[in-house]
Amino acid sequence: QLQLVESGGGLVQAGDSLRLSCVGSGRAFSSYVLGWFRQAPGGEREFVSRISPSGEVTEYSDSVKGRFTISRNNGQNTVDLQMLSLKPEDTAVYYCAASRQVTTLAKGYSSWGQGTQVTVSS
């Protein structure tokens, strides 16, 4: 099973930027679709972004499109999420995840990190 560890979360003010990173270990990292999800208190786990194994295809939820950028470095076994113009509504625990499928559904991802807290104050 692929092991994933997120980092980079923290407390920021509205309008600030933050970069999240996720490091994977295990076999065939470069063969996985990688995604970012988030979960606010009392909320469900929500799709944020995904990136294809090669890094050539990306997808974003409407709520973050134009503000967030996903990228990966298969040589380093990492996937990043650059978050710009953060809003209080972005406050959540952010998780990276890996899938053998092309999907935006959490149930399609077989490996998950532990999560990193992002808090955006107003």
C-alpha positions in Angstrom: 0.0 0.0 0.0 1.2 3.5 -0.8 2.1 5.6 2.2 1.3 9.4 2.0 2.3 12.2 4.4 1.0 15.8 4.0 2.6 18.9 5.4 2.4 22.7 5.0 -0.9 23.5 6.7 -1.2 26.4 9.2 -3.1 29.4 10.3 -3.3 32.3 7.7 -5.4 35.4 7.0 -7.8 35.8 4.2 -6.0 36.7 1.0 -2.9 34.9 2.0 -1.2 31.9 0.2 -0.2 28.5 1.4 1.5 25.6 -0.3 0.7 22.0 0.8 3.0 19.1 0.1 2.5 15.4 0.1 5.3 12.8 0.0 4.6 9.2 -1.1 6.5 6.1 -0.5 5.8 2.7 -2.0 5.7 1.0 -5.3 4.9 2.7 -8.6 4.1 6.2 -7.3 4.2 7.5 -10.8 1.3 5.2 -11.9 -1.2 6.7 -9.5 -3.8 9.5 -10.0 -3.2 11.8 -7.1 -5.8 14.0 -5.5 -6.4 16.5 -2.8 -9.6 16.5 -0.7 -10.7 18.6 2.2 -13.1 18.2 5.1 -14.5 21.0 7.2 -15.9 20.5 10.7 -19.3 18.8 10.3 -18.8 18.5 6.6 -18.2 15.7 4.2 -14.9 14.9 2.5 -14.9 17.2 -0.6 -12.9 16.9 -3.8 -10.5 19.7 -4.4 -8.2 18.7 -7.2 -6.5 15.8 -9.0 -3.6 15.2 -11.3 -2.9 12.4 -13.8 0.0 10.1 -13.3 2.1 12.0 -15.9 1.1 15.3 -14.6 -0.4 16.4 -17.9 -4.0 16.5 -16.9 -5.4 18.4 -13.9 -8.9 19.0 -12.6 -10.3 21.4 -9.9 -13.5 21.9 -8.1 -15.5 25.0 -9.0 -14.8 26.5 -5.6 -11.0 26.5 -6.0 -10.6 26.9 -9.8 -8.4 29.8 -10.6 -7.0 30.0 -7.1 -5.4 26.6 -6.5 -2.8 24.8 -8.6 -1.9 21.1 -8.3 1.5 19.8 -9.4 3.6 16.6 -9.0 7.2 15.6 -9.2 7.4 11.9 -9.8 11.2 11.9 -9.3 10.6 13.1 -5.7 7.4 11.2 -5.2 5.6 14.4 -4.3 2.3 16.2 -5.1 1.8 19.8 -4.1 -1.2 22.1 -3.8 -0.5 25.8 -4.2 -3.3 27.8 -2.7 -3.7 31.5 -3.5 -6.2 34.1 -2.3 -7.4 31.9 0.6 -10.8 32.5 2.0 -12.3 31.5 5.3 -14.5 29.0 3.5 -11.2 27.1 2.6 -10.7 26.2 6.3 -10.6 22.4 6.5 -8.4 19.4 7.0 -6.7 18.8 3.7 -5.8 15.2 2.6 -3.8 13.9 -0.2 -4.9 10.6 -1.7 -3.9 8.1 -4.5 -6.1 6.2 -6.9 -5.7 3.7 -9.7 -8.8 5.2 -11.3 -9.6 8.5 -12.9 -12.2 9.9 -10.5 -13.2 12.8 -8.2 -15.0 10.5 -5.7 -13.3 9.9 -2.4 -14.4 6.2 -2.5 -12.2 5.8 -5.6 -9.0 6.6 -3.7 -7.3 3.7 -2.0 -4.5 5.4 -0.1 -4.8 8.5 2.1 -2.5 10.7 4.1 -3.2 11.7 7.7 -4.4 15.2 6.8 -3.0 18.7 7.5 -5.1 21.5 9.0 -5.6 24.8 7.1 -7.3 27.6 8.9 -8.1 30.9 7.2 -9.1 33.7 9.5 -11.1 36.8 8.5 
